[in-house]
Amino acid sequence: MKSEKAQNAPEKNGKKSFVIRIDESTYKLLEKWAHDEFRSVNGQIEYLLHQQLTESGRKKKE
């Protein structure tokens, strides 16, 4: 079993993994939206978070 420190460490690609709990109906909507835009559900969540962080001024545009 991995230690908690190892579980929270960034992966080699610089991304950090974590568990997210969402209700089934929200997941199904995200899944369809992701499919419509040729993304995985994970990719869609990353895209939406990045978009909102940029629009809110919390992250600079790249």
C-alpha positions in Angstrom: 0.0 0.0 0.0 1.3 3.5 -0.9 1.9 6.0 1.8 -0.3 9.1 2.0 2.7 11.2 0.9 3.2 9.1 -2.2 -0.5 9.2 -3.1 -0.6 13.1 -3.0 2.6 13.5 -5.0 2.3 15.0 -8.5 2.7 12.4 -11.3 5.6 12.6 -13.8 3.5 14.8 -16.2 3.1 17.4 -13.5 -0.6 16.6 -12.8 -1.9 15.6 -9.5 -4.6 12.9 -9.2 -7.4 12.9 -6.6 -10.8 11.3 -6.1 -13.9 13.3 -6.9 -17.4 12.3 -5.8 -20.3 13.5 -7.9 -23.8 12.3 -8.2 -24.7 9.9 -11.0 -26.9 12.4 -13.0 -24.2 15.0 -13.0 -21.6 12.4 -14.2 -23.9 11.3 -17.0 -24.4 14.9 -18.2 -20.6 15.5 -18.0 -20.0 12.2 -19.9 -22.4 13.2 -22.7 -20.9 16.8 -22.9 -17.3 15.3 -23.0 -18.3 12.9 -25.8 -19.9 15.8 -27.8 -16.6 17.6 -27.6 -14.3 14.6 -28.1 -12.9 14.6 -24.6 -12.8 12.1 -21.8 -14.8 13.0 -18.7 -11.5 13.8 -16.9 -10.4 16.0 -19.8 -13.8 17.8 -19.7 -13.5 18.5 -16.0 -9.9 19.8 -16.5 -11.1 22.0 -19.4 -14.0 23.4 -17.4 -11.9 24.1 -14.3 -9.2 25.8 -16.5 -11.8 27.9 -18.3 -13.4 29.1 -15.0 -10.1 29.8 -13.4 -9.1 31.9 -16.4 -12.4 33.7 -16.6 -12.4 34.5 -12.9 -9.0 36.1 -13.1 -7.4 33.5 -10.8 -5.2 32.1 -13.6 -3.5 34.1 -16.3 -4.2 33.3 -19.9 -1.6 31.1 -21.5 
